[in-house]
Every structure is written in C-alpha cells, then in structure tokens.
Amino acid sequence: MGRNTPFGTQVVNMRKWDSNQPFREQVKVVKKRGPKKGSSRTPDFDADPRTPFEALRYLLKISRPQWEELLGVSQAAIGMIERGDIIAGVPLAKRMIEEARVRGVAVTLDELYQHVVMFEPEQEDTFPTEGER
C-alpha cells in the first residue's frame, strides 16, 4: 500500500516525546475550496427570475456586485430581496427605478411590487357583545 500524503510533502511525527523513534515533522496539506482566486462566475441572465426585483437586474444585465454598488446596499440585502425573503423599501425601489431609467428601461413601483400580497388579518370582533358580558 502507498502513502496517504501527496508526493513532495514533508512528514512530521507529532509523537516527539517517544524515545524509540527520531522526531519527524508532519505537515498537513490543506486543500483550498471554492473557485480559484481571481476567477468569477459569469452571471446567467437567461435564468428564470424569482421576483420582479431580480427580473429588473436581469433585464439591465447588471451583475449582483455592480448592482449592490450602484444601490449602496449590502450583498445579503440584495440576495434576500431577490429571493423574496424580504420586501424592498420604497426608497430602495425608487433607486432601482432611477438606475433602470438611466439605462433606458421604464419600470414602475406597481411592476416591482406586483408579487407582494398585502396581509389582512381576519375581521373578528375583539370586543365582547352585550350578550357575552
């Protein structure tokens, strides 16, 4: 059987207090995960957008980092808005509309908020009537 360490790796034994074997250093090889430094994934503007906010960014063909920089919003906030976890506030939506207008795309607040369903609590009489008192 072969060794489990890659070729060219220094081997260190951490049992340095064992008098039977000479001290050897063992270096652990840590493999880096994720894309290589400097590489970036090209945006897929052909995908089906989840919300009108994401559809607007796809229509403008702006990558997410550029969109965050233009709007002055964090990456997490843009991600949650585009997934539909939170709803963008009106001032942020107006900034989006202004950036779209500058790039020649006309969009309204109604179009951006078309997926929003207003919450209406059930109409119950919370106060007791004369007969329940």
Z-matrix of the N, CA and C atoms (Angstrom, degrees):
N
C 1 1.443
C 2 1.516 1 109.39
N 3 1.318 2 114.51 1 148.81
C 4 1.450 3 120.12 2 -178.44
C 5 1.514 4 111.93 3 -88.58
N 6 1.304 5 113.60 4 178.77
C 7 1.461 6 119.34 5 178.68
C 8 1.518 7 109.79 6 -85.46
N 9 1.301 8 116.20 7 154.59
C 10 1.460 9 121.36 8 -179.55
C 11 1.516 10 112.97 9 -89.41
N 12 1.303 11 118.20 10 -5.93
C 13 1.462 12 120.40 11 -179.58
C 14 1.516 13 109.19 12 -93.49
N 15 1.323 14 117.20 13 142.14
C 16 1.458 15 120.63 14 179.25
C 17 1.525 16 111.48 15 -63.07
N 18 1.309 17 116.71 16 154.34
C 19 1.456 18 123.10 17 179.93
C 20 1.527 19 109.45 18 -60.01
N 21 1.313 20 116.90 19 134.50
C 22 1.459 21 121.31 20 178.03
C 23 1.513 22 114.09 21 89.57
N 24 1.337 23 118.96 22 0.24
C 25 1.458 24 122.22 23 -179.72
C 26 1.518 25 109.64 24 -86.38
N 27 1.323 26 116.02 25 136.05
C 28 1.459 27 119.75 26 176.24
C 29 1.521 28 108.82 27 -75.00
N 30 1.296 29 116.35 28 141.63
C 31 1.459 30 121.19 29 -178.64
C 32 1.523 31 108.51 30 -108.63
N 33 1.318 32 115.91 31 129.09
C 34 1.458 33 121.48 32 -179.47
C 35 1.516 34 108.03 33 -126.33
N 36 1.278 35 117.02 34 131.00
C 37 1.456 36 121.66 35 176.76
C 38 1.524 37 107.34 36 -96.13
N 39 1.304 38 116.10 37 125.46
C 40 1.459 39 119.83 38 -178.16
C 41 1.532 40 111.43 39 -81.96
N 42 1.327 41 118.52 40 -2.69
C 43 1.468 42 121.37 41 178.73
C 44 1.520 43 109.33 42 -88.07
N 45 1.287 44 117.52 43 62.34
C 46 1.461 45 120.44 44 -173.79
C 47 1.531 46 112.25 45 -73.63
N 48 1.332 47 118.35 46 -16.17
C 49 1.463 48 119.45 47 -178.95
C 50 1.519 49 112.00 48 -90.23
N 51 1.334 50 116.95 49 -0.28
C 52 1.465 51 120.58 50 177.48
C 53 1.532 52 108.54 51 -78.65
N 54 1.324 53 118.02 52 117.57
C 55 1.465 54 120.97 53 -174.82
C 56 1.523 55 112.87 54 -78.31
N 57 1.341 56 117.01 55 -13.79
C 58 1.462 57 119.13 56 -177.99
C 59 1.538 58 112.21 57 -77.25
N 60 1.319 59 117.82 58 -27.09
C 61 1.461 60 120.35 59 -177.31
C 62 1.523 61 109.51 60 -118.77
N 63 1.330 62 116.87 61 145.38
C 64 1.457 63 118.66 62 175.99
C 65 1.536 64 109.97 63 -70.47
N 66 1.294 65 115.56 64 152.77
C 67 1.461 66 120.77 65 -179.41
C 68 1.529 67 110.12 66 -67.99
N 69 1.318 68 116.83 67 126.53
C 70 1.462 69 122.37 68 175.26
C 71 1.518 70 107.61 69 -126.74
N 72 1.297 71 116.10 70 137.87
C 73 1.458 72 120.08 71 178.33
C 74 1.522 73 109.81 72 -82.87
N 75 1.310 74 116.74 73 140.83
C 76 1.463 75 121.16 74 177.95
C 77 1.515 76 108.29 75 -121.28
N 78 1.294 77 115.11 76 119.61
C 79 1.459 78 120.98 77 -178.41
C 80 1.520 79 107.77 78 -103.28
N 81 1.331 80 115.99 79 127.98
C 82 1.457 81 120.05 80 177.16
C 83 1.525 82 108.71 81 -86.61
N 84 1.305 83 115.57 82 136.42
C 85 1.457 84 120.83 83 177.54
C 86 1.518 85 107.30 84 -94.57
N 87 1.315 86 116.83 85 121.60
C 88 1.454 87 122.24 86 179.58
C 89 1.521 88 107.42 87 -106.13
N 90 1.326 89 115.28 88 118.66
C 91 1.452 90 119.77 89 179.47
C 92 1.523 91 108.38 90 -85.59
N 93 1.324 92 115.78 91 131.21
C 94 1.451 93 119.86 92 178.74
C 95 1.515 94 109.24 93 -77.77
N 96 1.317 95 115.41 94 142.76
C 97 1.461 96 121.13 95 179.63
C 98 1.508 97 110.15 96 -105.57
N 99 1.299 98 115.27 97 163.42
C 100 1.458 99 121.03 98 176.20
C 101 1.513 100 112.49 99 86.59
N 102 1.304 101 115.90 100 -177.95
C 103 1.463 102 119.68 101 -178.10
C 104 1.521 103 111.32 102 -68.90
N 105 1.311 104 116.30 103 156.35
C 106 1.445 105 120.62 104 179.12
C 107 1.518 106 109.86 105 -66.32
N 108 1.315 107 115.60 106 152.38
C 109 1.460 108 121.25 107 -177.74
C 110 1.525 109 109.35 108 -61.93
N 111 1.304 110 115.68 109 133.58
C 112 1.457 111 120.68 110 179.19
C 113 1.517 112 113.67 111 92.58
N 114 1.342 113 117.27 112 -12.62
C 115 1.462 114 118.98 113 178.72
C 116 1.526 115 108.55 114 -92.49
N 117 1.283 116 115.66 115 149.22
C 118 1.457 117 119.41 116 177.77
C 119 1.517 118 108.47 117 -140.41
N 120 1.313 119 115.04 118 149.97
C 121 1.454 120 120.82 119 179.65
C 122 1.516 121 108.68 120 -79.60
N 123 1.308 122 116.39 121 134.10
C 124 1.458 123 119.00 122 178.63
C 125 1.521 124 108.84 123 -74.08
N 126 1.329 125 117.26 124 138.23
C 127 1.460 126 119.44 125 -178.76
C 128 1.527 127 111.08 126 -66.82
N 129 1.319 128 116.13 127 141.69
C 130 1.456 129 121.88 128 178.47
C 131 1.520 130 107.59 129 -101.31
N 132 1.328 131 116.15 130 96.57
C 133 1.459 132 119.99 131 -177.93
C 134 1.525 133 111.69 132 -86.03
N 135 1.340 134 117.52 133 -1.15
C 136 1.458 135 120.89 134 179.25
C 137 1.521 136 112.35 135 -92.09
N 138 1.323 137 117.16 136 -7.91
C 139 1.465 138 120.52 137 -178.83
C 140 1.522 139 110.30 138 -68.75
N 141 1.303 140 115.87 139 160.60
C 142 1.460 141 121.31 140 179.72
C 143 1.528 142 108.90 141 -79.81
N 144 1.340 143 118.62 142 116.57
C 145 1.473 144 119.91 143 -178.17
C 146 1.520 145 111.73 144 -69.18
N 147 1.335 146 114.85 145 148.24
C 148 1.463 147 121.01 146 -178.38
C 149 1.516 148 112.34 147 -84.22
N 150 1.323 149 117.47 148 -34.88
C 151 1.460 150 121.77 149 -177.92
C 152 1.524 151 109.44 150 -134.74
N 153 1.331 152 117.91 151 164.36
C 154 1.467 153 119.75 152 176.03
C 155 1.535 154 113.09 153 -62.15
N 156 1.335 155 117.53 154 -27.44
C 157 1.465 156 119.88 155 178.07
C 158 1.527 157 110.14 156 -66.51
N 159 1.330 158 115.82 157 -42.20
C 160 1.456 159 120.10 158 177.29
C 161 1.530 160 110.57 159 -69.62
N 162 1.341 161 116.95 160 -36.87
C 163 1.464 162 120.93 161 178.39
C 164 1.526 163 110.82 162 -62.63
N 165 1.322 164 117.03 163 -36.91
C 166 1.462 165 120.06 164 178.38
C 167 1.521 166 110.50 165 -64.60
N 168 1.310 167 117.44 166 -43.31
C 169 1.468 168 120.04 167 179.05
C 170 1.525 169 110.69 168 -64.58
N 171 1.344 170 117.17 169 -40.46
C 172 1.461 171 120.64 170 177.24
C 173 1.526 172 110.76 171 -63.51
N 174 1.314 173 116.14 172 -40.44
C 175 1.469 174 120.87 173 -179.58
C 176 1.528 175 111.19 174 -63.68
N 177 1.325 176 116.05 175 -37.50
C 178 1.464 177 120.93 176 178.81
C 179 1.527 178 111.97 177 -79.72
N 180 1.354 179 116.71 178 -12.23
C 181 1.468 180 122.53 179 -178.10
C 182 1.525 181 111.61 180 55.99
N 183 1.331 182 113.73 181 49.31
C 184 1.465 183 121.35 182 178.42
C 185 1.521 184 107.54 183 -112.02
N 186 1.321 185 117.23 184 133.31
C 187 1.458 186 120.30 185 177.59
C 188 1.529 187 109.24 186 -71.83
N 189 1.315 188 115.61 187 161.40
C 190 1.466 189 119.76 188 -176.94
C 191 1.530 190 112.50 189 -62.50
N 192 1.350 191 120.00 190 -43.98
C 193 1.471 192 118.11 191 178.11
C 194 1.534 193 113.23 192 -61.02
N 195 1.325 194 116.98 193 -37.69
C 196 1.469 195 119.38 194 177.24
C 197 1.523 196 110.65 195 -66.74
N 198 1.320 197 116.50 196 -40.52
C 199 1.465 198 121.77 197 -179.78
C 200 1.525 199 110.25 198 -63.49
N 201 1.330 200 116.77 199 -41.62
C 202 1.470 201 120.86 200 178.38
C 203 1.522 202 110.35 201 -62.88
N 204 1.323 203 116.32 202 -41.44
C 205 1.462 204 120.20 203 -179.41
C 206 1.528 205 111.35 204 -67.50
N 207 1.332 206 116.80 205 -40.65
C 208 1.464 207 120.14 206 179.80
C 209 1.525 208 112.33 207 -64.59
N 210 1.340 209 115.83 208 -39.68
C 211 1.461 210 119.92 209 -175.82
C 212 1.521 211 113.25 210 -89.41
N 213 1.336 212 116.89 211 -16.14
C 214 1.458 213 119.83 212 -178.69
C 215 1.515 214 112.72 213 71.30
N 216 1.333 215 116.24 214 38.02
C 217 1.459 216 122.17 215 -177.30
C 218 1.523 217 107.88 216 -123.73
N 219 1.324 218 117.31 217 153.22
C 220 1.461 219 120.77 218 -178.70
C 221 1.526 220 111.29 219 -72.61
N 222 1.319 221 114.65 220 162.54
C 223 1.453 222 121.66 221 179.14
C 224 1.524 223 111.01 222 -62.71
N 225 1.301 224 116.32 223 -40.36
C 226 1.463 225 120.60 224 -179.07
C 227 1.522 226 111.15 225 -64.14
N 228 1.320 227 116.65 226 -42.18
C 229 1.466 228 120.31 227 -179.25
C 230 1.529 229 110.95 228 -63.88
N 231 1.337 230 116.72 229 -44.69
C 232 1.464 231 119.84 230 179.03
C 233 1.522 232 110.16 231 -62.68
N 234 1.316 233 117.01 232 -41.81
C 235 1.461 234 120.22 233 179.01
C 236 1.516 235 112.48 234 -61.59
N 237 1.328 236 117.01 235 -44.14
C 238 1.464 237 120.23 236 -179.79
C 239 1.526 238 111.57 237 -67.73
N 240 1.328 239 117.01 238 -36.27
C 241 1.466 240 120.40 239 178.46
C 242 1.520 241 109.66 240 -67.07
N 243 1.325 242 117.44 241 -44.42
C 244 1.462 243 120.27 242 -177.70
C 245 1.524 244 112.51 243 -70.32
N 246 1.329 245 118.04 244 -27.96
C 247 1.463 246 120.87 245 175.90
C 248 1.520 247 111.49 246 -78.98
N 249 1.323 248 117.27 247 -21.74
C 250 1.456 249 121.24 248 -178.06
C 251 1.511 250 112.81 249 93.64
N 252 1.342 251 117.67 250 12.29
C 253 1.461 252 120.45 251 178.57
C 254 1.522 253 111.47 252 -70.63
N 255 1.325 254 116.90 253 -36.77
C 256 1.460 255 122.02 254 176.21
C 257 1.518 256 108.63 255 -130.00
N 258 1.287 257 116.39 256 164.20
C 259 1.459 258 121.83 257 179.54
C 260 1.522 259 108.10 258 -106.58
N 261 1.308 260 116.38 259 132.22
C 262 1.463 261 120.65 260 179.44
C 263 1.518 262 109.67 261 -65.94
N 264 1.313 263 115.36 262 140.64
C 265 1.456 264 119.90 263 176.50
C 266 1.519 265 110.63 264 -69.84
N 267 1.312 266 116.08 265 161.97
C 268 1.464 267 120.68 266 -177.70
C 269 1.531 268 111.78 267 -61.87
N 270 1.346 269 120.81 268 -41.55
C 271 1.470 270 118.34 269 178.25
C 272 1.527 271 112.97 270 -60.65
N 273 1.333 272 117.16 271 -39.35
C 274 1.460 273 120.22 272 177.81
C 275 1.528 274 110.90 273 -68.15
N 276 1.314 275 117.23 274 -40.66
C 277 1.464 276 120.70 275 177.95
C 278 1.531 277 110.75 276 -62.83
N 279 1.334 278 116.66 277 -36.96
C 280 1.467 279 119.52 278 177.71
C 281 1.528 280 111.48 279 -67.39
N 282 1.357 281 116.86 280 -35.57
C 283 1.469 282 119.06 281 174.79
C 284 1.513 283 110.97 282 -64.35
N 285 1.352 284 116.69 283 -39.53
C 286 1.463 285 120.74 284 176.86
C 287 1.528 286 110.87 285 -61.69
N 288 1.323 287 115.90 286 -43.69
C 289 1.463 288 120.78 287 179.38
C 290 1.519 289 110.23 288 -63.11
N 291 1.331 290 117.96 289 -41.18
C 292 1.462 291 121.69 290 179.84
C 293 1.529 292 111.29 291 -64.55
N 294 1.342 293 117.09 292 -42.47
C 295 1.467 294 120.21 293 177.61
C 296 1.520 295 110.88 294 -64.40
N 297 1.338 296 116.47 295 -36.98
C 298 1.463 297 119.67 296 177.43
C 299 1.532 298 110.69 297 -67.56
N 300 1.339 299 116.99 298 -40.07
C 301 1.461 300 120.98 299 -179.96
C 302 1.519 301 110.81 300 -63.01
N 303 1.339 302 116.76 301 -39.94
C 304 1.457 303 121.49 302 178.43
C 305 1.527 304 110.19 303 -61.19
N 306 1.328 305 116.71 304 -33.51
C 307 1.468 306 121.52 305 -178.40
C 308 1.524 307 112.65 306 -92.97
N 309 1.328 308 117.76 307 9.04
C 310 1.460 309 121.65 308 173.62
C 311 1.512 310 115.51 309 86.90
N 312 1.323 311 118.19 310 19.80
C 313 1.464 312 121.76 311 178.32
C 314 1.518 313 108.53 312 -115.26
N 315 1.335 314 116.21 313 125.22
C 316 1.463 315 120.81 314 179.19
C 317 1.522 316 109.32 315 -95.74
N 318 1.312 317 116.00 316 123.57
C 319 1.465 318 121.74 317 178.87
C 320 1.527 319 108.01 318 -142.36
N 321 1.328 320 115.75 319 149.44
C 322 1.462 321 120.23 320 -178.71
C 323 1.524 322 110.01 321 -115.07
N 324 1.323 323 115.06 322 167.98
C 325 1.464 324 120.02 323 175.92
C 326 1.525 325 110.94 324 -63.21
N 327 1.330 326 116.83 325 -37.12
C 328 1.465 327 119.95 326 179.03
C 329 1.531 328 111.03 327 -60.54
N 330 1.317 329 117.40 328 -39.39
C 331 1.463 330 120.45 329 179.29
C 332 1.527 331 111.53 330 -68.57
N 333 1.334 332 117.13 331 -38.39
C 334 1.455 333 119.71 332 179.30
C 335 1.518 334 112.39 333 -69.77
N 336 1.325 335 117.12 334 -35.40
C 337 1.461 336 120.91 335 -176.92
C 338 1.527 337 113.00 336 -98.58
N 339 1.335 338 118.52 337 18.67
C 340 1.463 339 120.47 338 -176.91
C 341 1.524 340 113.35 339 -66.05
N 342 1.331 341 118.18 340 -23.47
C 343 1.467 342 121.02 341 -178.50
C 344 1.527 343 113.01 342 -89.47
N 345 1.325 344 116.75 343 -4.05
C 346 1.461 345 120.93 344 -176.55
C 347 1.524 346 109.71 345 -83.94
N 348 1.315 347 115.89 346 127.94
C 349 1.456 348 121.71 347 177.28
C 350 1.520 349 107.38 348 -108.12
N 351 1.304 350 116.03 349 123.97
C 352 1.456 351 120.24 350 -178.57
C 353 1.520 352 109.90 351 -71.85
N 354 1.318 353 115.08 352 138.57
C 355 1.453 354 121.10 353 178.70
C 356 1.514 355 108.99 354 -86.40
N 357 1.322 356 115.56 355 124.19
C 358 1.461 357 120.20 356 176.66
C 359 1.529 358 107.42 357 -124.43
N 360 1.317 359 117.15 358 116.86
C 361 1.468 360 118.70 359 178.28
C 362 1.527 361 110.54 360 -66.48
N 363 1.314 362 113.95 361 155.18
C 364 1.464 363 118.68 362 178.39
C 365 1.520 364 109.59 363 -62.65
N 366 1.309 365 115.52 364 142.24
C 367 1.458 366 120.51 365 -179.24
C 368 1.527 367 108.85 366 -83.33
N 369 1.297 368 115.90 367 98.63
C 370 1.456 369 121.30 368 177.19
C 371 1.517 370 108.47 369 -119.95
N 372 1.296 371 114.11 370 146.36
C 373 1.462 372 118.28 371 174.92
C 374 1.522 373 106.91 372 -79.65
N 375 1.307 374 115.27 373 111.45
C 376 1.460 375 119.34 374 -178.61
C 377 1.523 376 111.19 375 -83.67
N 378 1.321 377 115.98 376 -17.89
C 379 1.451 378 118.43 377 -179.71
C 380 1.530 379 109.29 378 -95.57
N 381 1.327 380 117.00 379 138.71
C 382 1.469 381 118.50 380 -179.73
C 383 1.531 382 111.00 381 -68.92
N 384 1.303 383 114.33 382 145.56
C 385 1.461 384 119.36 383 177.99
C 386 1.525 385 109.56 384 -82.01
N 387 1.297 386 116.53 385 178.12
C 388 1.467 387 121.76 386 -177.29
C 389 1.516 388 111.53 387 -60.80
N 390 1.335 389 117.20 388 -37.63
C 391 1.464 390 119.95 389 -176.43
C 392 1.524 391 112.78 390 -75.36
N 393 1.365 392 118.90 391 -23.84
C 394 1.455 393 121.80 392 -177.57
C 395 1.513 394 113.53 393 -85.66
N 396 1.313 395 118.07 394 -12.83
C 397 1.461 396 120.89 395 -178.13
C 398 1.456 397 112.11 396 -74.71
